[in-house]
Amino acid sequence: MSTIAQRAIAANIVKCIFSILSLAASSTIVHMIRFSPRGLKSPYSRIIFGLSIGDIIQSLGIFLGVFAVPKDTPESPMALGNQAACDYTGLLLLVGVLVTVFYLLFLIYFFWRRVKHKVAPQKFAYGEERYLHILCWVLSLTYGIVAVALKAVNPTRYGSTCVVTSKPFGCGVGQEDDEDYLECTRGTASGPMMGRILGIVLGVSLLGLFTFLASITCHVYAIERTLSTPRSTLRRHDGDEQQGSNSQEEESEEDTTTNQEAGATGNDNEIQEKERTESLTRSSMNQSILYIVAFIMTFAMPIAFLAAPGFRNDHYEVIIWSTSTLLPTYGIFLILIYTRPKVQILQKMFPKASWRLCFTVVVTSGGEVPPAHELKPSIHLLSQLSEVDSQHALSYSSESTNGVYYEGLRKSMVAASRYEGWHELQN
């Protein structure tokens, strides 16, 4: 067995481990959404649900593809299958990848509609959402089935997986007179054609992600500019009123004070509302950036694999290690990004609690920030709390356990959730 084949085996083992972890992470998201109080009632949760299902299918295709490669594949000691098994696992992988990509584009589009066009979730749900769900699955299944029917799904070098390529891998490249030229026995024309189609789809999707993100970013900066203007205007207005009231203090001190308080209250409310809107839009922008960064990290090498045949032939070992360590980890990134806003809320409420502990609480609570009376003693979260953040503390009742007032803590969590504003984006 060659040294490269031994490294390919090591890469396949790493790929199996990461694909199992990604499968577990995405399955956890599906379980959290399915059994959370809000469940599938919001467009955001339904889109994340579909995105997680896509990663589950993708992870299964990655894991099973290592063993489903035909036994006669050269230098593939982990291969246990045949061409039919390769076709089925390749179908899983292709459908999973496309569903994941389409639902990510769907998610960023939802953020864009909510932030830029202020479309209510109910209107979005009864509008284009249902059609986009159908479109994601129809396009993904159609591509996968056509690729299998055209015999374009074949094993890659060293039996790493089954994707759209010709058989044997690397055949048909160069001139027939070349010494190292390989003649294709399967998928001669369909393999490269379906590979180009997949590359175009991934490239267009990436372009769409950046387009929506750029629009969201510009909108957030526009809101920030409008926020800075009222603040300066209010300061100048307060200064003018103060000078005027000094000159007429003996005549109408009480009326002037009352008018100033009313005007300041109205302006403060307007500014607070704009700041809240800016917080919501910035939260959606940050989440969009994280989802897109995760997409780039996991799908960069597969795109290079499809777009540049010369690169994949010259640097195949780099590609196989990159796809083995990054592509199967999308589900891990997904659960970290999905739970991030709720973990941040808990960290504000429990400054001394570790990130791991807050993450565990959110996951075991169905992806939500639980009220204090639902926190299980076994989690030991309350033992790490010395005092509730005074910024969000509202009131305390006389009932307490271990020195922690549950009713006050519950109200404080609700206040923190409202302050964060993220739950309103999901509704």
NUNU-45232 format. One record per atom (N, C-alpha, C): residue in one letter; x, y, z. Coordinates in steps of 0.001 Angstrom, whole numbers, plus 500000, padded with zeros to 6 digits. Layout:
<nodes>
aXYZ;...
</nodes>
This chain:
<nodes>
m500851498801500000;m500000500000500000;m500883501244500000;s500559502179499123;s501364503384498996;s501176504302500203;t502115505232500334;t502032506191501437;t500806507085501302;i500492507484500070;i499327508343499843;i498048507608500213;a497984506311499889;a496799505529500242;a496649505423501755;q497760505277502471;q497697505227503931;q497199506557504501;r497649507646503915;r497165508956504364;r495686509132504039;a495268508574502911;a493853508652502554;a492998507892503557;i493497506761504041;i492769506004505064;i492642506837506338;a493729507475506737;a493682508331507927;a492694509474507732;a492692510051506529;a491749511137506249;a490313510638506287;n490081509423505798;n488728508865505826;n488260508605507254;i489168508175508112;i488806507958509520;i488422509284510174;v489223510309509909;v488894511642510433;v487551512104509894;k487307511853508616;k486044512246507994;k484866511557508671;c485013510272508971;c483923509540509637;c483635510113511021;i484688510454511754;i484504511003513102;i483771512340513048;f484224513227512172;f483597514549512078;f482173514463511532;s481934513540510605;s480576513407510067;s479607512910511132;i480073512033512021;i479218511576513125;i478917512733514076;l479936513539514384;l479716514698515249;l478748515690514607;s478911515922513313;s478006516836512611;s476592516282512577;l476476514978512361;l475163514331512378;l474494514494513736;a475272514310514809;a474720514469516155;a474307515914516418;a475117516868515955;a474800518283516180;a473525518686515451;s473410518309514175;s472207518667513413;s470978517948513947;s471146516702514378;s470019515973514972;s469562516640516258;t470509517197517012;t470157517926518234;t469332519163517910;i469708519885516847;i468928521060516446;i467518520652516052;v467399519583515277;v466074519097514870;v465239518741516088;h465853518070517056;h465132517698518279;h464739518938519076;m465652519915519178;m465352521134519929;m464172521876519321;i464191522026518000;i463114522769517342;i461806522002517417;r461889520702517213;r460663519888517179;r459946519891518517;f460686519909519616;f460064519792520933;f460167521076521757;s460561522173521140;s460576523448521850;s459159524002521932;p458891524930522859;p457530525480522988;p457010526100521705;r457879526800520976;r457446527425519729;r457501526476518548;g458344525449518651;g458397524430517619;g458644524988516232;l457787524578515304;l457901524997513905;l456924526117513575;k456642526972514554;k455630528007514353;k456166529250513658;s457472529413513579;s458031530616512958;s458808530244511702;p458891531157510721;p459686530880509515;p461144530576509832;y461711531298510799;y463114531076511147;y463353529645511608;s462503529146512501;s462684527785513002;s462463526758511900;r461531527011511007;r461288526061509914;r462465526020508938;i463058527177508673;i464205527206507767;i465406526508508403;i465664526788509678;i466758526115510375;i466498524613510440;f465246524224510611;f464882522809510629;f465257522158509296;g464879522785508180;g465228522246506869;g466723522231506630;l467419523274507084;l468873523331506953;l469534522187507716;s469023521888508898;s469575520798509703;s469282519443509074;i468091519271508512;i467772518023507817;i468736517812506650;g469017518885505915;g469968518784504817;g471341518350505287;d471800518890506420;d473115518493506931;d473100517062507435;i471977516602507979;i471879515201508394;i472052514283507194;i471358514590506103;i471481513780504884;i472908513845504348;q473482515040504351;q474857515204503878;q475835514411504731;s475681514466506048;s476584513746506949;s476467512242506760;l475248511755506555;l475072510326506283;l475771509931504987;g475626510758503953;g476290510463502689;g477802510455502816;i478350511378503606;i479804511425503802;i480285510197504559;f479575509838505621;f479995508700506445;f479868507379505689;l478716507146505069;l478498505878504372;l479308505782503089;g479613506938502481;g480352506918501225;g481728506306501336;v482345506394502505;v483674505810502697;v483633504300502521;f482544503668502970;f482438502211502918;f481663501717501701;a480899502607501052;a480072502199499914;a480831502192498599;v482065502663498603;v482873502669497377;v483067501232496892;p482974500980495574;p483169499615495053;p484501499004495486;k484477497715495754;k485671497033496246;k486824497074495252;d486494497138493966;d487553497111492952;d488224498462492742;t487867499467493543;t488523500772493429;t489976500646493872;p490938501057493042;p492359500888493387;p492726501575494695;e493536500881495491;e494087501405496736;e492999501972497643;s491950501175497834;s490830501583498702;s490514500456499673;p491361500246500686;p491155499129501619;p489898499260502468;m489329500468502593;m488110500642503381;m486854500441502549;a487012500204501237;a485863500029500353;a485234498663500571;l483913498660500806;l483186497415501054;l481979497249500144;g481687498217499305;g480439498209498556;g480592497853497098;n479599498279496324;n479575498082494883;n479068499367494235;q478837499325492920;q478428500536492220;q477050501008492664;a476148500068492955;a474808500461493404;a474880501200494741;a475689500670495674;a475851501343496965;a476490502714496781;c477417502813495840;c478049504103495550;c477021505097495017;d476116504614494159;d475074505494493619;d474159506016494723;y473752505135495626;y472827505543496688;y473471506547497640;t474696506263498066;t475358507201498983;t475715508506498275;g476058508406496989;g476298509631496222;g475048510475496105;l473895509804495946;l472622510525495910;l472370511238497233;l472635510548498347;l472478511180499662;l473376512407499787;l474623512257499380;l475575513359499517;l475171514554498663;l474807514303497415;l474446515404496518;l473185516118496988;v472167515340497360;v470923515947497838;v471173516719499130;g471954516131500045;g472245516810501300;g472998518108501104;v473997518101500229;v474776519315499968;v473891520402499376;l473081520041498378;l472244521046497721;l471154521572498654;v470534520693499436;v469519521147500391;v470144522106501403;t471333521768501883;t472021522638502837;t472320524005502230;v472831524008501012;v473175525274500352;v471925526096500066;f470880525449499547;f469652526180499213;f468980526742500458;y468966525972501545;y468331526463502769;y469150527568503423;l470458527534503266;l471263528644503775;l470951529918502998;l470847529803501682;l470449530950500866;l469046531414501237;f468172530468501511;f466806530743501955;f466827531528503266;l467688531118504195;l467772531772505502;l468253533211505383;i469304533437504601;i469814534795504435;i468790535660503704;y468061535061502781;y466996535788502095;y465904536196503086;f465586535312504029;f464592535638505061;f465070536801505916;f466335536778506344;f466892537904507091;f466783539193506284;w467109539099505010;w467078540272504135;w465669540842504025;r464683539971503879;r463298540424503788;r462838541044505102;r463227540477506226;r462822540996507528;r463478542338507820;v464757542458507484;v465510543659507845;v465310544774506832;k465506544466505574;k465486545511504542;k464062545939504200;h463155544978504051;h461796545296503610;h460769545237504740;k461233544880505970;k460367544857507148;k459116543999506917;v459308542851506295;v458203541924506043;v457901541159507328;a456656541166507753;a456258540457508967;a456408538951508756;p456788538207509810;p456931536755509662;p455664536076509163;q454487536537509641;q453236535931509189;q453030536149507696;k453336537339507217;k453200537623505790;k454189536797504982;f455400536652505499;f456398535837504808;f455967534374504770;a455377533904505884;a454953532506505957;a453853532193504956;y452914533117504793;y451804532894503861;y452121533383502445;g453328533889502262;g453731534355500943;g454655533380500256;e455946533778500161;e456880532982499375;e457483531808500116;e457302531713501439;e458008530671502187;e457668529269501696;r456394528966501567;r455995527610501190;r456584527201499842;y456635528146498913;y457163527841497581;y458677527637497617;l459358528379498477;l460804528225498585;l461170526892499220;h460374526429500189;h460602525096500755;h460501524033499662;i459455524109498879;i459249523132497804;i460378523210496786;l460774524429496434;l461820524614495431;l463147524019495895;c463481524195497162;c464740523654497690;c464808522141497510;w463729521459497844;w463727520001497778;w463594519488496352;v462780520135495548;v462590519676494164;v463895519793493378;l464570520928493476;l465825521110492750;l466890520128493222;s466979519918494522;s468002519018495068;s467757517577494644;l466523517118494793;l466203515735494420;l466347515524492917;t465923516496492136;t466019516365490679;t467467516231490233;y468331517081490768;y469741517005490385;y470340515655490781;g470088515215492008;g470659513953492465;g470182512767491647;i468891512718491353;i468340511597490585;i468881511596489159;v468954512762488542;v469491512853487177;v470958512434487145;a471739512843488143;a473152512465488188;a473319510954488285;v472493510308489097;v472562508848489213;v472104508188487918;a471034508703487321;a470509508114486083;a471509508218484939;l472285509285484897;l473281509471483833;l474612508792484149;k474662508037485233;k475873507317485647;k477034508273485903;a476688509439486433;a477710510445486724;a478259510333488137;v477674509495488981;v478137509326490358;v479124508167490398;n480351508453490744;n481418507450490743;n482386507722491887;p483202506720492244;p484135506907493362;p485299507810492984;t485779508542493965;t486963509369493770;t488213508539494039;r489350509176493916;r490612508467494117;r490748507986495558;y491288506794495731;y491517506162497027;y490223505926497802;g489086505901497089;g487826505535497721;g487382506454498822;s487610507746498691;s487239508670499761;s485740508920499808;t485076508956498658;t483628509170498619;t483137508939497201;c481828509071496992;c481213508947495673;c480553510278495321;v481027510907494265;v480509512205493842;v480355512202492329;v480031513372491769;v479893513472490318;v481282513566489687;t481686512503489041;t482972512431488365;t482955511233487432;s483919511156486567;s484024510013485661;s484786508879486340;k484661507682485772;k485337506507486315;k486244505913485245;p487493505648485602;p488177505897486873;p488452507383487094;f488698507729488332;f488875509133488679;f490070509715487926;g489873510898487343;g490942511559486603;g491039511145485158;c490080510346484684;c490127509903483296;c489664511016482359;g490039510902481102;g489612511861480098;g490304513197480160;v491324513339481005;v492053514597481139;v493302514548480270;g493470515543479437;g494631515594478559;g494342515024477186;q495389514671476462;q495276514116475120;q495403512600475170;e494751511938474226;e494784510479474195;e496190509945473951;d497037510749473331;d498403510307473058;d499309510420474274;d498851511103475311;d499680511265476505;d499923509920477176;e501077509803477801;e501450508533478425;e500566508203479619;d500170509218480393;d499361508995481589;d497867509187481342;y497443509195480089;y496024509391479767;y495227508150480166;l494066508378480812;l493178507292481219;l491878507385480441;e491430506262479916;e490166506226479193;e489027505971480175;c487960506725480028;c486826506609480944;c485983505383480592;t485526504697481625;t484651503541481441;t483218503821481888;r483009504930482602;r481668505260483106;r481587506767483322;g480482507341482883;g480295508776483068;g481268509615482270;t481560509194481055;t482557509902480242;t482193511369480045;a480976511620479608;a480532512998479369;a479669513532480504;s478874512641481104;s477932513095482135;s478632513515483419;g479739512848483763;g480451513202484984;g480935514639484986;p481740515044483984;p482169516453483933;p481008517429483790;m479981517057483011;m478851517964482809;m478107518218484117;m477788517151484856;m477078517323486120;m477957518017487154;g479263517792487078;g480172518493487973;g480181519989487719;r480161520366486436;r480112521799486107;r478800522426486566;i477705521689486397;i476406522214486845;i476418522435488355;l476953521460489090;l477019521601490544;l477905522777490937;g479028522942490241;g479903524073490529;g479233525407490261;i478454525483489173;i477734526722488861;i476690527018489933;v475969525981490371;v474944526170491404;v475575526679492700;l476685526066493104;l477351526506494328;l477890527925494180;g478449528238493007;g478976529580492785;g477896530648492792;v476770530367492121;v475660531325492097;v475074531500493499;s474983530403494247;s474470530491495617;s475383531346496482;l476687531162496325;l477635531973497089;l477509533447496716;l477333533721495429;l477141535105494987;l475864535696495578;g474790534894495614;g473546535363496215;g473695535649497699;l474450534803498411;l474681535026499837;l475386536355500076;f476424536614499302;f477162537868499465;f476305539073499075;t475454538914498072;t474592540022497655;t473612540401498755;f472939539401499331;f471992539670500416;f472710540238501635;l473893539688501944;l474642540181503098;l475071541628502898;a475503541971501695;a475900543352501420;a474718544300501577;s473545543880501123;s472354544717501261;s471984544904502732;i472054543824503518;i471755543920504952;i472754544842505643;t474033544696505296;t475072545513505922;t474871546994505622;c474600547314504380;c474351548719504014;c473140549273504754;h472118548435504922;h470922548887505627;h471229549154507101;v472036548296507719;v472407548497509123;v473193549793509287;y474138550045508408;y474916551281508496;y474043552514508265;a473046552384507388;a472130553508507166;a471333553810508428;i470904552765509132;i470172552962510385;i471066553619511428;e472327553193511494;e473245553789512460;e473469555275512177;r473511555646510917;r473675557062510581;r472454557875510995;t471263557306510806;t470051558020511221;t469958558117512732;l470536557137513440;l470526557198514902;l471431558306515418;s472559558513514768;s473491559538515244;s472920560942515082;t472096561155514068;t471506562479513836;t470521562882514929;p469555562016515319;p468650562417516403;p469362562684517713;r470424561935518007;r471135562165519257;r471729563575519293;s472414563960518188;s473016565295518170;s471955566382518147;t470860566119517412;t469773567101517362;t469147567287518730;l468970566168519445;l468376566243520777;l469268567026521732;r470587566822521615;r471499567547522496;r471442569050522227;r471395569427520923;r471298570850520596;r469967571426521048;h468900570622520886;h467574571085521279;h467497571304522783;d468089570387523556;d468086570530525011;d468893571754525429;g470010572022524721;g470816573187525060;g470082574482524801;d469369574574523677;d468595575772523362;d467496575996524381;e466834574906524786;e465749575042525753;e466281575514527097;q467475575006527442;q468040575403528726;q468369576896528746;q468937577407527629;q469240578835527582;q467966579670527649;g466925579250526960;g465669579992526973;g465026579988528337;s465098578882529016;s464459578790530327;s465192579631531362;n466519579792531189;n467261580641532119;n466828582098532008;s466549582560530804;s466161583959530627;s464752584235531087;q463908583169531160;q462516583375531552;q462187582603532819;e463194582376533641;e463020581509534800;e461990582047535768;e461970583376535988;e461070583940536976;e459633583936536490;e459423583878535149;e458073584001534625;e457365582652534516;s458081581647533989;s457370580380533716;s458277579180533982;e458799579104535171;e459716578026535502;e459021576669535462;e457816576600536011;e457127575311536095;e456713574815534711;d456150575729533878;d455715575327532546;d456890574884531683;t457991575601531800;t459157575256530991;t459679573875531354;t459737573599532657;t460224572298533110;t459331571172532608;t458014571379532686;t457076570354532227;t457223570085530736;n457335571139529952;n457472570980528505;n458782570289528140;q459838570625528858;q461127569995528586;q461066568500528869;e460447568135530000;e460362566723530346;e459539565952529328;a458420566537528899;a457580565851527913;a458305565700526586;g458991566774526147;g459711566699524877;g460863565720524945;a461584565742526066;a462708564823526208;a462236563380526237;t461087563135526928;t460555561768526992;t460174561257525615;g459511562114524833;g459126561700523486;g460331561420522616;n461333562300522683;n462538562086521892;n463297560850522351;d463342560630523679;d464019559447524198;d463341558173523717;n462004558157523739;n461287556971523268;n461565556703521795;e461602557775521025;e461872557608519587;e463274557065519360;i464233557591520103;i465609557125519952;i465742555683520424;q465079555340521547;q465138553968522037;q464538552990521039;e463452553385520392;e462846552514519390;e463785552310518208;k464445553375517780;k465393553248516676;k466598552408517083;e467052552581518323;e468174551774518793;e467793550301518874;r466554550032519266;r466081548651519312;r466036548057517909;t465547548842516950;t465519548380515562;t466925548115515053;e467850549016515391;e469236548832514967;e469838547587515592;s469469547296516860;s469975546099517526;s469481544834516839;l468204544833516448;l467650543674515749;l468330543458514404;t468483544531513648;t469098544393512332;t470559543986512435;r471263544525513422;r472659544136513589;r472767542678514024;s471841542207514852;s471850540799515245;s471667539900514033;s470726540261513168;s470506539458511965;s471715539513511045;m472362540670510965;m473559540785510136;m474680539912510687;n474880539930511999;n475927539109512601;n475663537626512384;q474409537209512558;q474081535809512314;q474304535446510852;s473929536331509952;s474131536071508524;s475612535892508212;i476441536756508775;i477882536659508533;i478418535325509028;l477995534910510209;l478488533654510771;l478054532459509934;y476794532444509494;y476326531342508651;y477107531288507339;i477388532440506751;i478107532472505477;i479566532068505668;v480200532516506742;v481582532118507020;v481672530609507201;a480713530028507903;a480692528575508064;a480545527879506717;f479714528441505851;f479536527870504513;f480843527913503727;i481542529043503774;i482793529175503028;i483842528201503556;m483940528076504871;m484934527185505457;m484691525733505078;t483447525325504997;t483144523922504737;t483068523578503253;f482698524545502422;f482472524233501007;f483523524825500073;a484544525484500595;a485549526094499721;a486295525040498913;m486752523985499568;m487509522955498866;m486653522143497892;p485424521754498251;p484595521088497238;p484363521937495998;i484208523255496175;i484043524135495016;i485314524140494174;a486483524185494838;a487748524117494103;a487902522772493406;f487414521722494053;f487458520375493482;f486686520316492171;l485532520988492127;l484689520957490933;l485130521972489886;a485679523091490331;a485964524183489400;a487302524051488695;a488265523383489310;a489617523340488740;a490132521908488695;p489890521182487603;p490385519800487499;p491902519708487629;g492612520694487086;g494062520661487194;g494532520770488631;f493871521617489415;f494237521788490825;f493983520512491618;r492860519848491346;r492533518645492112;r493465517501491762;n494001517484490548;n494936516426490188;n496318516676490779;d496730517938490831;d498062518263491335;d498114518337492856;h497007518704493485;h496995518885494943;h495867518062495565;y495738516829495133;y494614516022495596;y494700515731497091;e495902515550497606;e496042515252499028;e495573516423499888;v495844517654499433;v495368518834500157;v493847518870500162;i493258518571499011;i491800518601498906;i491170517523499776;i491732516324499756;i491119515227500508;i491190515480502011;w492298516084502489;w492380516397503910;w491456517552504278;s491336518522503398;s490452519659503673;s488993519227503705;t488594518420502726;t487210517948502707;t486926516977503843;s487952516284504316;s487752515331505413;s487605516025506755;t488232517183506905;t488200517873508196;t487212519033508250;l486841519608507099;l485976520790507100;l484559520497506627;l484413519793505502;l483076519546504965;l482158518827505952;p482641517825506705;p481725517135507632;p481406517913508897;t481970519100509076;t481785519828510337;t480709520895510261;y479963520967509173;y478993522052509032;y477933522007510133;g477499520816510508;g476502520698511566;g476999521235512898;i478296521075513153;i478879521604514388;i478827523129514380;f479235523727513261;f479122525186513132;f477667525636513265;l476769524853512702;l475356525226512675;l474774525330514078;i475055524347514923;i474474524372516269;i475110525479517114;l476384525771516889;l477030526858517632;l476443528211517248;i476198528408515957;i475635529686515504;i474173529809515911;y473432528712515793;y472000528749516109;y471752529076517579;t472560528512518475;t472363528730519913;t473079529975520429;r473878530617519613;r474692531746520071;r473883532865520723;p472779533373520119;p472043534467520776;p471507534084522148;k471009532857522291;k470453532434523576;k471553532231524614;v472693531713524179;v473817531554525101;v474283532916525604;q474294533908524730;q474690535254525147;q473735535824526188;i472439535540526032;i471468536011527021;i471754535392528383;l472008534083528410;l472311533419529677;l473611533940530279;q474593534217529440;q475855534732529961;q475690536113530583;k474759536913530058;k474468538203530679;k473810538006532044;m472939537007532128;m472238536769533381;m473122536085534415;f474074535275533939;f474951534525534837;f476403534822534457;p476922535957534866;p478268536363534434;p479354535370534826;k479157534633535916;k480192533718536380;k480062532315535793;a479010532081535030;a478823530764534422;a479691530636533181;s480216529444532954;s481057529207531785;s480209529125530524;w480863529318529380;w480148529199528101;w479598527796527927;r480392526798528289;r479947525411528125;r478683525141528923;l478613525688530121;l477440525474530958;l476214526160530369;c476372527395529917;c475246528104529295;c474797527403528019;f475746526911527237;f475416526178526017;f474628524916526349;t475043524214527396;t474336522999527804;t472913523309528235;v472732524404528961;v471394524792529410;v470497525093528217;v471007525825527241;v470207526168526058;v469833524912525285;v470788524004525100;v470520522774524344;v469499521908525062;t469674521728526371;t468750520884527126;t467396521544527340;s467292522831527040;s466018523547527171;s465333523739525827;g465746522961524840;g465103523035523534;g465502524239522724;g466718524751522954;g467184525903522201;g466627527221522689;e466045527250523874;e465451528472524418;e466160528869525705;v465941530106526124;v466389530551527442;v465305530176528436;p465561529239529331;p464497528755530212;p464218529727531342;p462974529764531829;p462704530501533068;p463421529831534225;a463691530596535259;a464538530101536340;a463961528877537024;h462614528801537153;h462045527674537877;h462153526372537093;e462560526460535797;e462733525251535004;e464179524777534969;l465095525544535548;l466484525124535581;l466635523955536536;k467199522868536059;k467341521672536880;k468500521847537861;p468318521390539112;p469407521518540085;p470671520796539643;s470518519717538838;s471687518963538413;s472602519771537503;i472063520826536916;i472883521647536026;i473865522502536823;h473531522792538066;h474382523575538961;h474639524978538425;l473698525476537650;l473878526831537134;l473679527863538234;l472689527597539085;l472372528586540112;l473479528720541148;s474250527652541348;s475311527728542342;s476427528672541923;q476499528992540625;q477534529893540144;q477087531350540138;l475850531579540552;l475306532934540491;l475454533617541841;s476141534750541852;s476260535523543084;s475187536588543158;e474926537213542029;e473877538221541983;e473407538371540552;v472140538731540401;v471575538918539076;v472022540260538525;d472307540288537248;d472720541533536602;d471674542613536859;s472091543697537492;s471140544744537869;s470532545437536661;q471152545322535512;q470618545986534321;q469276545396533912;h469092544088534176;h467882543414533746;h467003542979534920;a467472543151536148;a466686542715537288;a465454543596537446;l464303542961537661;l463057543712537776;l462519543685539206;s462237542508539692;s461675542421541036;s461962541043541603;y461809540909542893;y462066539646543562;y460891539305544472;s460594538040544550;s459546537570545448;s460189537007546706;s459355536624547647;s459881536125548912;s460324534676548820;e459871533946547777;e460248532545547645;e461651532448547075;s462474531660547733;s463846531514547257;s464343530114547565;t465363529707546820;t466028528434547041;t467522528663546894;n468263528266547906;n469707528475547895;n470064529950547697;g469252530826548235;g469552532244548156;g469211532897546838;v468582532168545913;v468238532719544606;v466731532871544519;y466268534055544200;y464846534328544097;y464380533963542689;y463629532879542585;y463287532342541273;y462379533275540476;e461383533864541133;e460455534701540383;e461168535935539830;g461987536548540661;g462740537693540179;g463713537315539083;l464346536160539233;l465282535707538214;l464557535391536914;r463377534803537019;r462597534497535817;r462243535785535079;k461775536796535824;k461442538071535194;k462682538732534603;s463805538558535268;s465031539136534737;s465416538483533420;m465201537166533315;m465496536472532062;m464584536956530950;v463325537157531283;v462391537680530288;v462833539065529834;a463245539887530806;a463714541229530459;a464947541161529575;a465844540232529875;a467043540091529051;a466691539648527649;s465721538747527532;s465301538289526210;s464711539437525410;r463908540254526061;r463326541398525356;r464398542415524986;y465338542592525893;y466420543533525610;y467251543053524426;e467499541763524362;e468275541230523248;e467525541399521940;g466191541208521994;g465378541438520816;g465404540318519806;w466214539286520070;w466376538248519039;w465119537413518872;h464381537185519965;h463205536320519857;h462146536938518962;e462125538271518860;e461132538908518004;e461454538697516530;l462717538478516215;l463082538212514833;l462611536830514417;q462504535913515386;q462099534551515067;q460588534425514954;n459840535266515661;n458382535125515695;n457755535496514360;
</nodes>
